[in-house]
Amino acid sequence: MTPETEYRLTVRSVDGDGNVFVTELTDIVTVAAPDVLLTNLEPETDYGFATQSIDRSGNGPTTSHVFSFRTNDTADEMHPAVPAGLAVRTAEGEVILSWSLVDEGDISGYDILRSKGESDFQPIATLVPGPTYRDDGLDPDVAYRYAVQAIDGASNSSERSESIEAVADGSGRPTAPVPMMPMGEEPLLQVGNAVSTIDLTYNFQVAANSAFTDIVAQASGIPAGTGGSEGITGWRVDVALEEDKTFFWRAWAFDGILDGAFSVIGEFVAGQTATAFPGDIDGDLEVGFTDFLAFANAFGSVAGDERYLAVLDLTSDGEIGFTDFPQFAMLFGTVYS
């Protein structure tokens, strides 16, 4: 059966004496996803049904196989279990809800309830398949409360889940990662990891201009910690770049639903990795905590190692070690202008 097709339903019933009755319902409905509710059926009775489809051009009818079922002896009045694990993530003007599916075979969907401030809960969506829902168009200055109810095939609803509060101010997005100075002739782009309560992956882009309208290399889905150490994630540019040309790069985190903010745009000259600002790895013209993390990551490396950064070899002896540490400590806090 295809979308937007007319359907006619035929029902076959069996009475207590085994007599079979076939009834063709006279109403024809046009639906995209067939879902017919049969009412006034007898309890503990075997029924069969088939459907016939007729398209908009009048072709048909085409009859399906006959399917059978038996009605229960009593109405289903058992309520489903309460959904658990309701959680939220917030973006600008929107809230993303997630919860654990109720492990029962006859769950039809979930109703989403919302309260603005201290007002009563009102349904904003019904029979959502789950286990996520995105609510948008929200006021970022208002606190909203959310709850979820499970609905079964007999339209029984569960008790309301525990509520959770959210403000759609964007605070749920991962923070922007902090760029570091690229390393090597095939640049290794590294960032100090973003802050989030969710496991993150990272995306990198390299472009020929700072507007990123001419992207020359990119990568996505890089797990945190790749190409770096704890708290640092990196990606080595995997295409040949024109020597002595300036390129721009940026990175951002992704938590599986929400993209984080872009990092500050970094730049480098292909084939050149030196800097005029000793100790300043992230290019912000200041020797600070992010640069210290990069120093710690490179500590113990020697020229030729992937972790080695010439800009941190402050004694120029081909090794980043204890002799460089006092020099870095003296530079810490320096602001270049």
Summary of the structure (lengths in Angstrom):
residues: 337
radius of gyration: 31.1
end to end distance: 70.3
largest distance: 100.5
contacts: 991
relative contact order: 0.10
helix: 6%
strand: 40%
